[in-house]
Amino acid sequence: MRRKALRSLLSHATVDDLFIREVLRRSFVTSRELKTSNCRFFEIVADVLCNVETHPFKFAHAIILGVSNLCSQLVSIRQHAFDILDMVHTNNQGQSIDLAVYECMIRT
């Protein structure tokens, strides 16, 4: 239920800046365990960034989340971070770069 509530809040184009800052802070994954609140937050945020057209995140927010979580020790978190960066590139260049070269390193 909480996941749906957060996803719903993040699916609006305009939200409070303080709320966005808190979401960004909580989406930075430092844990080695997948069941932490930061991991769950990041999974929801990544899903919204990649699959919802209307969201409050700016280009810089997406880049920060993607790059900062790309160094996670958890494979699924790295994959979500990679997906965010791929989405950013696709949305800003009109085409997808061949990130498959780096994908095998991210998944290991």
C-alpha positions in Angstrom: 0.0 0.0 0.0 2.8 2.4 0.8 4.5 1.7 -2.5 1.3 2.7 -4.3 1.0 5.9 -2.3 4.6 7.0 -3.0 4.3 6.1 -6.7 1.0 8.1 -6.8 2.7 11.1 -5.1 5.6 10.9 -7.6 3.3 10.7 -10.6 2.3 14.4 -10.3 4.3 17.0 -12.3 4.4 19.4 -9.5 5.3 18.6 -5.9 7.0 20.5 -3.0 10.8 21.0 -3.4 11.4 19.8 0.1 9.5 16.6 -0.7 11.7 16.0 -3.8 14.9 16.6 -1.8 13.8 14.1 0.8 12.9 11.5 -1.9 16.4 12.0 -3.4 18.1 11.6 -0.1 16.2 8.4 0.7 16.9 7.0 -2.7 20.6 6.8 -2.3 21.3 3.2 -1.5 24.3 2.5 0.8 23.1 -0.8 2.2 24.1 -4.3 1.2 20.6 -5.7 1.9 17.8 -5.4 -0.6 15.0 -5.0 2.0 16.0 -1.6 3.4 13.8 1.4 3.0 16.4 3.1 0.8 16.3 0.2 -1.7 12.5 0.2 -1.7 12.5 4.0 -2.2 14.9 3.8 -5.1 13.1 1.0 -6.8 9.9 3.1 -6.8 11.6 6.2 -7.9 13.4 4.4 -10.7 10.1 2.9 -11.8 8.5 6.3 -11.9 11.4 7.9 -13.8 11.5 5.1 -16.4 7.7 4.4 -16.8 5.7 7.5 -15.9 5.6 10.4 -18.4 4.5 13.0 -15.8 6.8 13.2 -12.8 8.5 16.0 -10.8 12.1 15.0 -11.4 14.4 17.1 -13.5 17.3 16.0 -15.7 19.8 16.6 -12.9 17.8 14.6 -10.4 17.7 11.6 -12.7 21.5 11.8 -13.4 22.3 12.1 -9.7 20.2 9.1 -8.9 21.6 7.0 -11.7 25.2 7.8 -11.2 25.2 7.6 -7.4 23.4 4.2 -7.3 25.4 2.8 -10.2 28.2 2.0 -7.6 25.8 0.0 -5.3 26.9 -3.5 -4.3 23.4 -4.8 -5.1 22.9 -5.9 -8.7 19.2 -5.0 -8.9 20.0 -1.4 -7.7 22.8 -1.1 -10.3 20.4 -2.3 -13.0 17.8 0.3 -12.0 20.4 3.0 -12.0 21.5 1.9 -15.4 17.9 1.9 -16.6 17.6 5.5 -15.4 20.7 6.7 -17.2 19.6 4.9 -20.4 16.2 6.6 -20.1 17.8 10.0 -19.7 19.9 9.5 -22.7 17.0 8.2 -24.8 14.7 11.1 -23.7 17.3 13.8 -24.4 19.0 12.6 -27.6 16.0 10.9 -29.3 17.8 7.6 -29.6 19.3 5.0 -27.3 23.0 4.6 -27.1 24.5 1.2 -27.1 24.9 0.7 -23.4 25.0 -3.0 -23.8 28.8 -2.8 -23.7 28.6 -1.6 -20.1 25.6 -3.7 -19.0 27.6 -6.9 -18.4 29.8 -5.0 -15.9 26.8 -3.6 -14.1 25.2 -7.0 -13.7 28.2 -8.6 -12.2 
